């Protein structure tokens, strides 16, 4: 694979300028700014992996990851929102075709949701009755539908898999069926609108239930055969690298060498991060090529995607933290861009998918 470019290479410079210009105002809104959303809708970034027949871009995994990294470089909240919402829109491949057709008729379709099974789905004759509350639904304020995971019960008893674990299924709700609670208070990712939502005794049909695995995919494009774990790891990792490169770009503008002082080299930090990016994208590209060729990916190749995703996220944090103390008081000013990038990166890094061993 040829040398991976700076993230700015993968998104239009005019879009990056607009996204960055209103990032501070977006924090005040607690959600993406209308100008940022307009860029997303214009370029179909919520539909990176959605088929062309549903109005999407139908990109390869590598192509879409580069766009997500570019958006995270421009603004962490924008990159994160596109990543999580386009990741949820990826569920189109597993939804009932009639339901998917209705949802994706809207050019501003955006799915938000949560992967935690904090709801109960009780089996009914024609579907399910669902009650639950889910946290951190990125993009909640502009979402057109919501997805969630629920533990399935029948006659008040939790249904079990063969191994004894509870049966968990994914469900889709329409925007008007949920109650949103603007409850999130974090130091960073303020503009992602990652609020909680709930439903109470909501009756839904069987077509609202879906499973995320390649055997259950209605659409047979390669991306719907890609394992969800590595898909999620890779998409989160590029957000860390995009924000870290954004920090390094700003760092070069503010860092100064005082007489008698030494500080870590920004150039060295860039080289370390670039090496991690190169290995990561090579692993992703290798997995994608094998998927296209064989309709499956060898376990060792998937493990390499996981390893390089985790390494990329870790190195992104390391290089930023090594340089942060040398950026002066402006880096501690919540109103400054470099502080916003630092806050966004460290808030995003709290997502446990890439932190804990599995």
ZATITI-793900 format. One line per field, with one value per residue: residue number from 1; x negated, y negated, z negated of N, C-alpha, C in turn. Coordinates in steps of 0.02 Angstrom, whole numbers, plus 50000, padded with zeros to 5 digits. Layout:
! ZATITI-793900
seq <- NUM,...
n_east <- X,...
n_north <- Y,...
n_up <- Z,...
ca_east <- X,...
ca_north <- Y,...
ca_up <- Z,...
c_east <- X,...
c_north <- Y,...
c_up <- Z,...
This chain:
! ZATITI-793900
seq <- 1,2,3,4,5,6,7,8,9,10,11,12,13,14,15,16,17,18,19,20,21,22,23,24,25,26,27,28,29,30,31,32,33,34,35,36,37,38,39,40,41,42,43,44,45,46,47,48,49,50,51,52,53,54,55,56,57,58,59,60,61,62,63,64,65,66,67,68,69,70,71,72,73,74,75,76,77,78,79,80,81,82,83,84,85,86,87,88,89,90,91,92,93,94,95,96,97,98,99,100,101,102,103,104,105,106,107,108,109,110,111,112,113,114,115,116,117,118,119,120,121,122,123,124,125,126,127,128,129,130,131,132,133,134,135,136,137,138,139,140,141,142,143,144,145,146,147,148,149,150,151,152,153,154,155,156,157,158,159,160,161,162,163,164,165,166,167,168,169,170,171,172,173,174,175,176,177,178,179,180,181,182,183,184,185,186,187,188,189,190,191,192,193,194,195,196,197,198,199,200,201,202,203,204,205,206,207,208,209,210,211,212,213,214,215,216,217,218,219,220,221,222,223,224,225,226,227,228,229,230,231,232,233,234,235,236,237,238,239,240,241,242,243,244,245,246,247,248,249,250,251,252,253,254,255,256,257,258,259,260,261,262,263,264,265,266,267,268,269,270,271,272,273,274,275,276,277,278,279,280,281,282,283,284,285,286,287,288,289,290,291,292,293,294,295,296,297,298,299,300,301,302,303,304,305,306,307,308,309,310,311,312,313,314,315,316,317,318,319,320,321,322,323,324,325,326,327,328,329,330,331,332,333,334,335,336,337,338,339,340,341,342,343,344,345,346,347,348,349,350,351,352,353,354,355,356,357,358
n_east <- 49957,49973,49898,49987,50088,50090,50229,50307,50308,50412,50538,50639,50558,50630,50743,50685,50640,50761,50820,50728,50730,50853,50849,50830,50951,51037,51010,51071,51203,51220,51234,51206,51169,51284,51219,51115,51188,51249,51142,51116,51236,51234,51121,51153,51105,51156,51194,51090,51065,51181,51282,51284,51410,51492,51466,51338,51155,51081,50948,50783,50712,50587,50585,50691,50648,50539,50603,50674,50567,50514,50619,50620,50498,50525,50627,50660,50787,50871,50812,50828,50969,51009,50945,51008,51143,51144,51099,51209,51303,51253,51318,51421,51400,51446,51575,51753,51803,51914,51936,51810,51812,51911,51853,51732,51772,51775,51667,51590,51570,51526,51463,51461,51399,51375,51262,51274,51360,51484,51618,51781,51859,52011,52088,52225,52382,52386,52263,52158,52153,52076,51970,51855,51698,51570,51401,51290,51315,51253,51278,51412,51502,51523,51559,51652,51702,51688,51579,51564,51508,51583,51628,51712,51871,51992,52152,52118,51997,51823,51756,51641,51480,51396,51279,51315,51315,51404,51529,51502,51562,51566,51653,51760,51818,51933,51909,52013,52057,51977,51912,51806,51670,51580,51444,51307,51149,50996,50817,50769,50808,50925,51011,51070,51197,51232,51345,51460,51593,51762,51890,52057,52153,52173,52249,52196,52178,52126,52036,51956,51855,51686,51535,51359,51257,51161,51235,51364,51381,51471,51428,51299,51175,50995,50961,51057,51026,50917,50836,50915,50847,50710,50739,50797,50688,50592,50654,50665,50531,50476,50531,50462,50332,50351,50389,50274,50176,50227,50205,50065,50038,50086,50006,49879,49895,49903,49805,49652,49476,49397,49254,49130,49219,49283,49387,49508,49497,49599,49592,49538,49646,49744,49689,49692,49830,49871,49811,49885,50010,49988,49964,50087,50181,50134,50161,50302,50332,50282,50369,50489,50467,50455,50582,50660,50611,50629,50746,50740,50637,50478,50439,50318,50285,50390,50360,50245,50296,50366,50257,50179,50270,50289,50159,50141,50234,50181,50051,50085,50141,50027,49928,49989,50006,49874,49831,49920,49893,49800,49860,49902,50007,50115,50158,50228,50339,50509,50578,50496,50442,50347,50359,50489,50474,50388,50473,50577,50511,50469,50589,50651,50563,50603,50693,50719,50687,50563,50474,50473,50419,50475
n_north <- 50060,49889,49738,49670,49527,49360,49328,49220,49230,49310,49253,49119,48961,48844,48887,48931,48810,48742,48829,48822,48686,48660,48739,48703,48634,48740,48815,48735,48752,48884,48983,49035,48899,48813,48779,48871,48991,48972,48987,49121,49182,49140,49206,49335,49403,49471,49585,49671,49809,49854,49930,49878,49887,49856,49725,49700,49691,49807,49851,49926,50007,49952,49830,49759,49751,49666,49546,49525,49508,49391,49301,49305,49247,49117,49078,49145,49177,49176,49277,49387,49394,49419,49541,49626,49614,49647,49774,49830,49811,49904,50017,50035,50141,50249,50232,50256,50258,50179,50091,50030,49967,49869,49790,49742,49664,49537,49405,49353,49452,49523,49628,49652,49715,49847,49973,50045,50165,50113,50119,50198,50318,50381,50526,50525,50567,50513,50455,50356,50288,50149,50080,49964,49878,49786,49734,49604,49581,49537,49397,49380,49271,49237,49354,49469,49590,49720,49843,49989,50104,50245,50353,50504,50557,50683,50712,50653,50710,50718,50753,50876,50911,51054,51068,51018,50882,50724,50692,50569,50440,50326,50172,50059,49892,49763,49585,49510,49597,49603,49534,49402,49363,49228,49248,49265,49229,49189,49161,49150,49180,49112,49062,49169,49206,49315,49386,49463,49583,49644,49772,49824,49959,49980,50034,50135,50200,50363,50339,50237,50288,50342,50429,50415,50488,50580,50685,50643,50538,50441,50377,50407,50349,50330,50258,50289,50412,50401,50423,50361,50320,50288,50192,50092,50064,50014,49899,49817,49801,49721,49599,49559,49548,49449,49336,49325,49291,49169,49101,49101,49021,48897,48884,48858,48728,48658,48698,48659,48642,48613,48527,48638,48740,48902,49001,49123,49179,49120,49166,49296,49352,49348,49439,49560,49576,49579,49696,49790,49766,49806,49945,49982,49948,50031,50156,50151,50136,50255,50346,50309,50336,50475,50508,50467,50556,50686,50685,50692,50669,50713,50768,50725,50613,50529,50515,50440,50320,50282,50270,50168,50064,50038,50005,49890,49801,49793,49739,49617,49550,49549,49470,49346,49319,49311,49193,49094,49025,48931,48834,48716,48593,48570,48691,48737,48662,48665,48605,48606,48674,48777,48828,48875,48980,49063,49094,49160,49272,49340,49367,49449,49555,49623,49717,49886,49988,49997,49997,50096,50264,50402
n_up <- 50000,50042,49974,49839,49839,49764,49655,49701,49836,49876,49868,49933,49938,49922,49854,49735,49684,49656,49562,49457,49428,49364,49254,49119,49093,49108,48994,48898,48934,48905,48995,49166,49275,49384,49505,49510,49516,49639,49727,49705,49750,49883,49935,49910,49796,49686,49743,49782,49800,49852,49978,50152,50209,50105,50088,50042,50024,50041,50011,49998,49852,49817,49890,49830,49697,49709,49740,49622,49534,49586,49559,49419,49397,49441,49351,49196,49139,49251,49331,49245,49232,49365,49380,49282,49319,49456,49440,49377,49479,49564,49525,49612,49696,49627,49593,49608,49775,49824,49719,49715,49840,49821,49719,49776,49878,49842,49866,49766,49677,49523,49408,49234,49078,48955,48898,48783,48686,48616,48610,48605,48700,48721,48778,48887,48966,49097,49108,49010,48843,48780,48657,48596,48562,48635,48642,48706,48847,48986,49089,49065,49069,49201,49259,49360,49330,49206,49134,49031,48905,48829,48694,48716,48665,48622,48571,48451,48419,48441,48597,48653,48727,48801,48727,48606,48588,48589,48714,48830,48930,49069,49096,49186,49173,49213,49229,49168,49074,48964,48810,48781,48677,48630,48563,48555,48489,48516,48528,48655,48831,48838,48934,48996,48961,48881,48809,48691,48718,48710,48705,48666,48632,48769,48916,49045,49211,49276,49377,49335,49263,49269,49317,49300,49392,49513,49567,49556,49640,49756,49868,49984,50005,49987,49868,49775,49737,49663,49507,49360,49244,49278,49372,49292,49205,49295,49347,49234,49201,49304,49275,49160,49214,49312,49234,49156,49251,49290,49170,49166,49278,49234,49123,49173,49207,49086,48997,48920,48903,48758,48688,48640,48623,48660,48765,48818,48987,49116,49244,49227,49158,49257,49348,49276,49259,49392,49436,49363,49419,49551,49538,49485,49588,49689,49634,49628,49764,49814,49752,49812,49948,49943,49901,50011,50104,50051,49979,49844,49697,49640,49474,49415,49491,49457,49322,49335,49382,49267,49176,49234,49235,49099,49064,49140,49083,48953,48974,49029,48919,48837,48904,48906,48769,48728,48785,48746,48618,48658,48731,48679,48590,48671,48715,48609,48604,48613,48716,48825,48984,48984,48856,48862,48954,48881,48771,48838,48893,48776,48715,48809,48801,48691,48724,48707,48796,48863,48761,48658,48632,48730
ca_east <- 50000,49933,49897,50051,50084,50116,50302,50338,50310,50470,50601,50630,50532,50684,50785,50646,50640,50827,50829,50684,50750,50911,50842,50842,51022,51070,51006,51122,51267,51224,51248,51173,51195,51317,51171,51080,51236,51260,51086,51126,51290,51212,51072,51180,51059,51191,51208,51027,51068,51249,51281,51306,51482,51524,51443,51274,51092,51059,50875,50747,50696,50529,50604,50733,50607,50499,50647,50687,50506,50510,50669,50596,50444,50556,50661,50673,50859,50898,50788,50859,51040,51013,50924,51059,51207,51135,51095,51278,51335,51228,51367,51468,51389,51475,51644,51805,51798,51967,51922,51751,51832,51947,51807,51679,51802,51757,51597,51555,51576,51472,51480,51423,51419,51329,51249,51284,51426,51516,51690,51814,51907,52056,52119,52298,52408,52368,52199,52127,52165,52008,51958,51784,51665,51503,51359,51238,51337,51222,51320,51482,51544,51540,51572,51719,51723,51643,51570,51545,51506,51628,51633,51777,51907,52055,52192,52083,51936,51770,51739,51570,51446,51374,51227,51343,51316,51469,51539,51502,51577,51566,51719,51762,51874,51939,51893,52070,52073,51930,51904,51734,51651,51517,51414,51235,51105,50927,50772,50757,50860,50985,51055,51096,51266,51236,51392,51495,51662,51800,51958,52093,52207,52181,52266,52166,52185,52067,51988,51913,51801,51636,51472,51300,51207,51162,51287,51428,51381,51515,51388,51241,51113,50942,50957,51104,50996,50859,50852,50933,50797,50655,50770,50802,50621,50558,50686,50647,50459,50459,50549,50406,50275,50368,50385,50204,50140,50251,50170,49995,50037,50094,49949,49824,49908,49900,49749,49590,49420,49366,49183,49113,49271,49290,49456,49514,49499,49661,49575,49534,49714,49777,49662,49720,49901,49876,49794,49943,50064,49972,49976,50159,50215,50113,50199,50371,50336,50272,50431,50540,50452,50471,50655,50685,50588,50653,50808,50726,50571,50443,50438,50255,50289,50434,50322,50199,50337,50378,50195,50157,50319,50273,50094,50151,50267,50135,49997,50116,50144,49960,49892,50023,49991,49804,49821,49967,49865,49756,49899,49919,50072,50169,50183,50272,50396,50565,50603,50449,50452,50303,50388,50548,50449,50364,50531,50613,50472,50468,50657,50661,50521,50635,50731,50678,50676,50492,50433,50470,50406,50535
ca_north <- 50000,49828,49696,49639,49454,49321,49334,49165,49250,49353,49216,49054,48910,48796,48917,48930,48741,48728,48871,48796,48617,48657,48791,48672,48621,48805,48834,48697,48782,48953,49026,49008,48836,48823,48776,48936,49040,48961,49019,49194,49202,49127,49256,49401,49435,49518,49645,49694,49880,49870,49942,49825,49893,49824,49656,49696,49687,49875,49850,49980,49992,49908,49763,49726,49737,49606,49488,49516,49480,49322,49262,49300,49197,49051,49066,49209,49191,49192,49343,49438,49400,49454,49611,49664,49615,49687,49843,49852,49816,49968,50069,50044,50207,50301,50214,50278,50216,50130,50041,49993,49924,49812,49748,49712,49618,49471,49391,49335,49509,49529,49672,49644,49770,49873,50044,50078,50198,50085,50121,50263,50330,50436,50556,50521,50606,50483,50420,50347,50228,50130,50027,49959,49813,49797,49674,49586,49589,49483,49371,49389,49214,49234,49422,49483,49653,49742,49915,50007,50175,50264,50422,50528,50596,50713,50727,50628,50749,50702,50806,50893,50946,51122,51064,50991,50809,50698,50674,50497,50423,50255,50147,49992,49850,49700,49527,49489,49648,49601,49472,49386,49326,49193,49258,49279,49176,49212,49105,49147,49206,49077,49048,49231,49217,49385,49386,49526,49587,49698,49790,49857,50003,49967,50092,50134,50262,50406,50312,50189,50326,50364,50457,50390,50538,50588,50732,50610,50481,50442,50352,50450,50313,50354,50224,50320,50475,50385,50432,50298,50300,50253,50133,50041,50045,49973,49833,49776,49786,49665,49537,49541,49525,49386,49283,49317,49253,49101,49072,49089,48964,48837,48882,48825,48656,48625,48719,48621,48669,48562,48536,48689,48791,48952,49027,49176,49156,49131,49208,49365,49373,49361,49500,49617,49583,49598,49768,49827,49759,49847,50015,49990,49949,50091,50212,50144,50149,50327,50381,50294,50373,50545,50513,50464,50615,50750,50674,50702,50645,50758,50744,50689,50547,50490,50498,50386,50259,50264,50248,50103,50014,50022,49971,49823,49759,49782,49694,49551,49520,49540,49413,49285,49306,49292,49124,49047,48980,48881,48791,48653,48586,48571,48760,48748,48616,48701,48570,48612,48732,48832,48858,48914,49042,49104,49118,49208,49334,49377,49392,49506,49611,49659,49774,49942,50041,50003,49990,50155,50326,50442
ca_up <- 50000,50045,49914,49819,49839,49708,49657,49738,49906,49890,49868,49967,49894,49908,49802,49673,49659,49628,49503,49404,49413,49320,49202,49054,49087,49100,48923,48861,48951,48880,49053,49225,49301,49448,49561,49511,49540,49710,49762,49699,49796,49952,49956,49893,49751,49642,49783,49811,49818,49876,50051,50197,50220,50048,50086,50008,50062,50054,50011,49965,49783,49816,49914,49780,49638,49723,49734,49550,49504,49609,49522,49350,49400,49446,49288,49164,49131,49317,49350,49201,49248,49428,49369,49246,49356,49517,49416,49366,49544,49592,49508,49668,49725,49584,49579,49654,49835,49829,49668,49738,49895,49793,49681,49817,49926,49815,49882,49704,49632,49475,49352,49173,49033,48904,48902,48719,48680,48556,48620,48602,48754,48703,48837,48893,49022,49161,49104,48945,48802,48759,48609,48582,48564,48662,48637,48755,48917,49025,49143,49046,49083,49272,49283,49386,49300,49152,49126,48963,48888,48775,48671,48737,48616,48642,48512,48392,48407,48489,48644,48648,48780,48782,48677,48545,48589,48609,48784,48842,48999,49085,49116,49214,49155,49250,49188,49129,49024,48908,48771,48776,48617,48642,48498,48557,48466,48522,48542,48727,48875,48816,48991,49026,48942,48860,48754,48678,48743,48679,48727,48612,48655,48840,48955,49111,49249,49281,49426,49301,49231,49317,49291,49336,49409,49585,49587,49554,49685,49815,49923,49991,50019,49942,49803,49728,49717,49622,49436,49328,49194,49311,49403,49239,49182,49346,49353,49176,49202,49348,49242,49118,49254,49343,49184,49136,49303,49282,49113,49186,49323,49192,49078,49208,49209,49021,48956,48927,48863,48715,48677,48592,48617,48712,48767,48869,49055,49152,49302,49203,49142,49321,49378,49239,49275,49462,49441,49338,49469,49609,49520,49477,49653,49725,49606,49650,49836,49823,49733,49861,50009,49932,49898,50079,50141,50022,49942,49773,49679,49594,49405,49402,49523,49414,49261,49352,49383,49197,49145,49261,49213,49029,49063,49168,49032,48897,48994,49038,48852,48810,48934,48884,48698,48721,48809,48716,48568,48688,48775,48646,48558,48720,48720,48551,48610,48644,48775,48881,49027,48964,48796,48884,48984,48825,48734,48879,48897,48713,48702,48855,48780,48635,48752,48683,48846,48881,48701,48616,48669,48741
c_east <- 49956,49941,49965,50042,50106,50193,50337,50346,50377,50537,50588,50606,50585,50730,50750,50646,50706,50837,50789,50707,50805,50907,50854,50915,51061,51066,51059,51192,51276,51242,51212,51208,51230,51270,51131,51126,51248,51204,51094,51180,51268,51166,51093,51136,51092,51203,51146,51032,51136,51247,51307,51381,51522,51500,51376,51214,51064,50983,50846,50731,50639,50546,50644,50694,50565,50540,50661,50626,50499,50559,50648,50538,50473,50591,50681,50746,50891,50877,50821,50932,51049,50996,50979,51124,51201,51128,51164,51316,51312,51277,51419,51461,51423,51549,51691,51806,51852,51957,51863,51769,51868,51899,51760,51706,51786,51683,51556,51559,51514,51495,51433,51442,51365,51322,51261,51355,51460,51591,51716,51865,51948,52092,52195,52319,52384,52301,52172,52154,52098,52010,51883,51760,51593,51464,51315,51256,51312,51268,51394,51527,51562,51553,51643,51746,51670,51639,51548,51540,51549,51619,51705,51808,51970,52091,52155,52018,51885,51755,51663,51544,51423,51322,51251,51346,51384,51472,51544,51515,51576,51634,51712,51826,51874,51929,51951,52089,52028,51933,51830,51722,51582,51476,51339,51194,51034,50882,50760,50813,50927,51035,51083,51169,51279,51280,51424,51565,51696,51865,51991,52153,52224,52195,52236,52176,52120,52014,51942,51854,51751,51574,51414,51249,51214,51215,51355,51433,51429,51477,51322,51177,51060,50943,51004,51083,50935,50877,50861,50879,50741,50679,50773,50734,50587,50588,50670,50574,50443,50481,50493,50348,50289,50363,50313,50164,50163,50216,50098,49989,50042,50034,49890,49832,49895,49838,49687,49537,49389,49292,49170,49164,49265,49361,49459,49522,49567,49649,49570,49604,49752,49754,49688,49792,49911,49861,49853,50001,50050,49985,50051,50194,50195,50151,50272,50378,50327,50336,50486,50529,50470,50547,50684,50668,50622,50719,50802,50654,50540,50437,50375,50255,50335,50400,50273,50235,50349,50314,50174,50206,50303,50207,50101,50183,50220,50080,50024,50119,50074,49926,49923,50005,49919,49793,49865,49936,49822,49793,49923,49990,50130,50200,50229,50334,50453,50592,50557,50461,50409,50328,50449,50526,50425,50422,50569,50576,50476,50537,50670,50621,50550,50680,50689,50660,50602,50446,50423,50456,50471,50517
c_north <- 49938,49787,49664,49564,49423,49324,49279,49182,49283,49318,49149,49001,48858,48822,48916,48861,48723,48765,48843,48727,48614,48708,48763,48658,48686,48828,48798,48726,48851,49003,48997,48945,48850,48821,48841,48990,49033,48992,49095,49218,49195,49182,49328,49439,49480,49585,49672,49765,49901,49880,49883,49827,49863,49751,49646,49692,49755,49880,49914,49959,49942,49837,49725,49708,49674,49543,49474,49485,49407,49277,49253,49250,49127,49031,49133,49226,49210,49262,49398,49448,49436,49528,49652,49669,49653,49760,49871,49857,49879,50025,50080,50114,50263,50288,50246,50232,50163,50074,49997,49945,49861,49763,49709,49673,49546,49458,49371,49392,49515,49572,49658,49701,49789,49948,50081,50105,50175,50077,50192,50266,50392,50461,50550,50557,50579,50445,50417,50285,50210,50072,50024,49887,49825,49731,49665,49603,49530,49463,49373,49332,49206,49303,49428,49549,49674,49818,49929,50082,50189,50338,50445,50572,50626,50736,50709,50664,50732,50762,50816,50926,51015,51120,51033,50916,50784,50682,50598,50485,50347,50235,50077,49956,49788,49642,49508,49540,49645,49534,49461,49345,49294,49192,49263,49219,49203,49153,49097,49180,49175,49070,49111,49243,49288,49392,49455,49524,49646,49712,49827,49894,49989,50033,50085,50202,50301,50379,50261,50223,50349,50390,50433,50447,50554,50638,50699,50551,50491,50420,50390,50414,50334,50322,50256,50391,50464,50390,50365,50275,50261,50190,50076,50018,49998,49904,49788,49756,49727,49598,49513,49514,49459,49327,49271,49277,49180,49065,49055,49029,48899,48828,48846,48750,48621,48642,48676,48651,48612,48577,48589,48745,48841,48979,49080,49145,49171,49175,49281,49393,49390,49426,49562,49630,49605,49672,49810,49824,49805,49921,50029,49996,50009,50153,50210,50161,50223,50366,50369,50332,50447,50555,50512,50527,50678,50745,50690,50677,50693,50726,50703,50620,50502,50470,50441,50319,50235,50236,50179,50047,49991,49984,49899,49776,49744,49732,49623,49515,49503,49478,49347,49268,49287,49219,49073,49001,48923,48831,48727,48650,48586,48640,48778,48704,48652,48669,48578,48676,48790,48866,48900,48981,49089,49135,49172,49275,49374,49400,49453,49567,49649,49715,49837,49994,50051,50000,50054,50217,50365,50515
c_up <- 50000,49982,49901,49812,49773,49712,49697,49812,49925,49886,49903,49918,49876,49854,49735,49642,49625,49563,49444,49382,49361,49262,49132,49042,49077,49028,48882,48874,48919,48933,49113,49249,49368,49508,49567,49539,49615,49751,49761,49748,49868,49977,49939,49843,49699,49677,49818,49838,49845,49952,50091,50206,50163,50039,50052,50055,50080,50059,49983,49894,49779,49836,49861,49717,49649,49719,49660,49515,49524,49572,49449,49345,49401,49381,49258,49158,49197,49339,49310,49219,49314,49419,49337,49286,49422,49499,49403,49432,49582,49577,49563,49698,49688,49568,49630,49715,49842,49780,49690,49794,49871,49759,49726,49876,49907,49829,49821,49653,49587,49417,49294,49127,48984,48911,48837,48714,48616,48566,48615,48659,48737,48766,48833,48957,49089,49161,49034,48910,48769,48710,48595,48586,48585,48662,48699,48827,48958,49083,49128,49069,49157,49302,49309,49360,49249,49151,49055,48957,48828,48757,48686,48682,48648,48580,48448,48376,48462,48533,48644,48711,48756,48727,48611,48542,48611,48684,48789,48916,49007,49112,49144,49194,49200,49202,49142,49074,48962,48873,48761,48713,48629,48578,48497,48535,48464,48538,48617,48765,48859,48873,49024,49010,48920,48798,48746,48709,48711,48716,48669,48640,48729,48877,49025,49145,49253,49328,49395,49265,49284,49281,49334,49342,49483,49610,49591,49601,49743,49877,49925,50012,49968,49873,49752,49709,49672,49548,49400,49279,49226,49347,49351,49215,49231,49350,49294,49178,49246,49320,49197,49159,49287,49295,49162,49187,49302,49225,49132,49233,49283,49146,49110,49210,49142,48981,48971,48882,48824,48706,48624,48585,48675,48709,48821,48938,49087,49213,49283,49188,49206,49351,49342,49256,49347,49472,49418,49387,49529,49596,49514,49544,49696,49700,49629,49723,49851,49807,49784,49926,50002,49930,49968,50118,50117,49986,49868,49761,49628,49525,49391,49433,49482,49350,49275,49357,49311,49165,49169,49243,49142,49024,49088,49116,48974,48915,49004,48970,48826,48838,48913,48812,48686,48738,48774,48664,48596,48732,48741,48620,48608,48726,48662,48553,48647,48707,48836,48921,49004,48901,48815,48914,48929,48786,48773,48883,48833,48691,48746,48831,48722,48660,48740,48735,48861,48821,48662,48659,48677,48753
